[in-house]
Amino acid sequence: MIRSVRRITHGSRTTLAVLTTALAISACANDEILTTTAHAAAGVVVLDGFIQPGVTLVADTGSSITRIAFASSSEFDAGGFSLAHDTILAVSSRAAGDLLYIADVRTGTMRRLQMPAKSNPSRARLFQGTNGQSVIGVALRDSSAIALVSLVGAGSPTISRVVNAGTCPTDMFQYDNATWIVDANVNCKVNYAVQGDVRLIRVPTNGSARDTLIMTGARGSSAGAIIDGDVAYITAGGDANFASFPYTLIASGRVTKVDLKNRRILTQRSMPTNTYGAGAKLGADGFLYLSLYEDLSSFRSRVVKLRADDLSVMNGPIASWLALTGANGTETTCGSATADALGRMYCIVNGTGSVTSLVVFDPAGREIRRVAAGQGGVDLALR
């Protein structure tokens, strides 16, 4: 969500290629981005997106941490990452070099790859190639394409593309022999001005006709996807004018539940009035956790908890959010939240000097653990 604000204030057709080389990373070819195992987290990964770019690995108990450094603050500006078992994927935008970062949690190593110049990467995910080997899908916003990156050992990457991938592709995933592309439908090459509703574009691997689903009323440059079996949750952070202060909210964020098998919209949920953002995670407890800003003046971070089946609000009316209490008994606000299978919520708190803490709350919203987790934290995931 920090990334979206920063970006707004700055400012020939092919089919899916068959890739035959292996990706030398630690995750298996069919690894899922989301893990829903019925136990507590085995550890937490925190992405430090600015000041000290990299990831901080937090143990499941105690205060032990390790770090994997990515780059200087001028070279890295990611607001999120993908975790596939022990492999972390993150990107930098065109303003920070059009780069892809691949980190191995087990070995503590990181590799940086150059993406096409001025392509403006948005999100990277682990894909399975048609030959069963792993490739990395990267959404290239300014190129209206999805890059398919294949690696063999320490050699140079092989990159092919899915082209004509919408106005501004910000995320993608695989389902049922097709690549599904989340198109934010904004002018990402110039000023991220909204051009229309967020779209979900289905590109069959065999080159047959594409399908497009329109997420009616969903607007924003930070559109993303969460996949759970035959269902996708498409999120859009909203639309705002950041040209001058006070900032003007045009539309709040929205989450749309999509039936992938039958290619239809199931239901939608708008975020609370006056809020901005909709950074979503599917907790291992089966609930959706939406991170957003309370308003465009204080930018106070809040968390809304939704039922995954009907997107109904678990913490009262949609005008409210989770009430979280710190160890000292006072209200605590945090962002980028998720939960383990025991219902304990994990989130990021950035304090003075953007020093980051991982904070854990019990199911009643009371703080039960706080661990230092780097500086400039923007995202997290449970291992």
Buried (B, 14 or more C-beta within 10 A) or exposed (E): BBBBBBBBEEEEEEBBBEBEBBBBBBBBBEBBBBBEEEEBBEBBBBBBBBBBBBBBBBBBEEEEBEBBBBBEBEBBBBBBBBBBBBBBBBBBBBBBBBBBBBBBBEEEEBBBBEBBEEBBBBBBBBBBBBEEBBBBBBBBBBBBBBBBBBBEEEEEBBBBBBBBBBBBBBBBBBBEEBBBBBBBBBBBBEBBEBBEBBBBBBBBBEEEEBEEBBBEBBBBBBBBBBBBEEBBBBBBBBBBEBEEEEBEBEBBBBBBBBBBEEBEBBEBBBBBEEBBBBBBBBBBBBBBBBBBBBBBEEBBBBBBBBEBEEBEBEBEEBEEBBEBBBEEEEEBBBBBBBBBBEBBBBBBBBEEEBBBBBBBBBEEBBBEBBBBBBBBBBBBBBB
